[in-house]
């Protein structure tokens, strides 16, 4: 048993007892998104701001490693409020818009 553990560590593979494999439903619940969003994140989003969600194909279904999902979430850019909202005070004087011009009806000339 100890020889197997040393071999798998040398290959970079974690022993099955320590890895937690998740399904699409479990990842969706963990990230609080829909299943469709999980599938979309595994297919697309290969740019600097949003890396692809790490997944493995087992037969026809996708499987995820919990540690990789956690690492993926931590690698996402943090949202910062670089621009603050400007609020308009209700009591502040504002330029009054011009009164709307009423359209006149024209009669058809036959």
LUMFIBA-14794 format. One line per 3 residues: number of its first residue (from 1); their letters; for each residue x negated, y negated, z of C-alpha. Coordinates in nm, 4 decimals. Each point is the difference from the previous one (the first is absolute). Layout:
BEGIN
NUM> A> X/Y/Z | ...
! end
This chain:
BEGIN
1> XXX> 0.0000/0.0000/0.0000 | -0.2809/-0.2406/0.0843 | -0.1673/0.0730/-0.3320
4> XXX> 0.3210/-0.0921/-0.1879 | 0.0248/-0.3305/0.1874 | -0.3591/-0.0902/-0.0836
7> XXX> 0.0568/0.0851/-0.3657 | 0.3176/-0.2057/-0.0279 | -0.1639/-0.2972/0.1753
10> XXX> -0.2919/0.0190/-0.2413 | 0.2420/-0.0055/-0.2945 | 0.1907/-0.2945/0.1466
13> XXX> 0.3164/0.2032/0.0592 | 0.1683/-0.0255/0.3366 | 0.1153/0.3210/0.1694
16> XXX> 0.3737/0.0632/-0.0342 | 0.0584/-0.0374/0.3745 | -0.0987/-0.3692/0.0040
19> XXX> 0.1623/-0.1248/-0.3215 | 0.3632/-0.1009/-0.0068 | 0.1573/0.0457/-0.3409
22> XXX> 0.3091/-0.2068/-0.0729 | 0.2781/0.0259/-0.2567 | 0.1486/-0.2886/-0.1963
25> XXX> 0.2887/-0.0254/0.2486 | -0.2386/-0.0191/0.2943 | -0.2167/-0.2667/-0.1674
28> XXX> 0.3098/-0.2034/-0.0856 | 0.1137/0.0157/0.3623 | -0.3492/-0.0814/0.1271
31> XXX> -0.0366/-0.3063/-0.2260 | 0.3700/-0.0940/0.0326 | 0.0568/-0.0086/-0.3759
34> XXX> 0.2111/0.2036/-0.2412 | -0.1081/0.3240/-0.1653 | 0.0054/-0.1735/-0.3372
37> XXX> -0.2416/-0.2621/0.1291 | -0.2370/0.2763/0.1152 | 0.0025/0.1553/-0.3475
40> XXX> -0.0538/-0.3419/-0.1566 | -0.2940/-0.0787/0.2279 | -0.1679/0.3295/-0.0951
43> XXX> 0.0330/-0.0692/-0.3731 | -0.0756/-0.3690/-0.0355 | -0.1596/-0.2886/0.1898
46> XXX> -0.3615/0.0567/-0.1002 | -0.1233/-0.3566/0.0385 | -0.2122/-0.1905/0.2484
49> XXX> 0.2910/-0.1096/0.2196 | 0.1891/0.3281/0.0192 | -0.1877/0.3310/-0.0248
52> XXX> 0.1842/0.3175/-0.0907 | 0.1537/0.2147/0.2753 | -0.2254/0.3087/0.0412
55> XXX> 0.1864/0.3220/-0.0790 | -0.0649/0.3565/-0.1094 | 0.2107/0.2120/-0.2281
58> XXX> 0.0939/0.3419/0.1381 | 0.1985/0.1809/-0.2647 | 0.2724/-0.2436/-0.1028
61> XXX> 0.0042/-0.1996/0.3219 | -0.2202/-0.2677/0.1536 | -0.1765/0.0405/0.3321
64> XXX> -0.1758/-0.2629/0.2069 | -0.2612/0.0121/0.2755 | 0.1083/-0.2094/0.2989
67> XXX> -0.3478/-0.1438/0.0662 | -0.0271/-0.1190/-0.3621 | 0.3425/-0.1662/0.0190
70> XXX> -0.1018/-0.1839/0.3172 | -0.3276/-0.1056/-0.1614 | 0.1896/-0.1187/-0.3122
73> XXX> 0.2294/-0.2185/0.2099 | -0.2979/-0.1535/0.1784 | -0.1719/-0.0712/-0.3338
76> XXX> 0.2905/-0.2138/-0.1228 | -0.0584/-0.3762/0.0084 | 0.1456/-0.1768/0.2999
79> XXX> 0.2766/-0.2499/-0.0558 | -0.1099/-0.3475/0.1006 | 0.2066/-0.3136/0.0064
82> XXX> -0.2335/-0.2173/-0.2017 | 0.2704/-0.2505/-0.0873 | 0.2455/-0.1163/0.2601
85> XXX> 0.3552/-0.0782/-0.0902 | 0.0986/-0.3619/-0.0133 | 0.3269/-0.0647/0.1726
88> XXX> 0.2146/-0.2999/-0.0816 | 0.1553/-0.1773/0.2958 | 0.3734/-0.0443/-0.0229
91> XXX> -0.0126/-0.3554/0.1322 | -0.2683/-0.1121/-0.2428 | 0.1170/-0.2452/-0.2646
94> XXX> 0.0009/0.1455/-0.3473 | 0.0487/-0.1594/-0.3372 | 0.3660/0.0294/-0.0869
97> XXX> 0.0663/0.1544/-0.3374 | 0.1980/-0.1967/-0.2522 | 0.3729/0.0603/0.0014
100> XXX> 0.1005/0.2670/-0.2482 | 0.1312/-0.1325/-0.3273 | 0.3457/0.1229/-0.0803
103> XXX> 0.0264/0.1410/-0.3473 | 0.2765/-0.1453/-0.2125 | 0.2156/0.2245/-0.2095
106> XXX> 0.0129/-0.0623/-0.3677 | 0.3005/0.0713/-0.2072 | -0.0391/0.1813/-0.3212
109> XX> 0.0793/-0.1954/-0.3048 | 0.1776/0.2096/-0.2551
! end
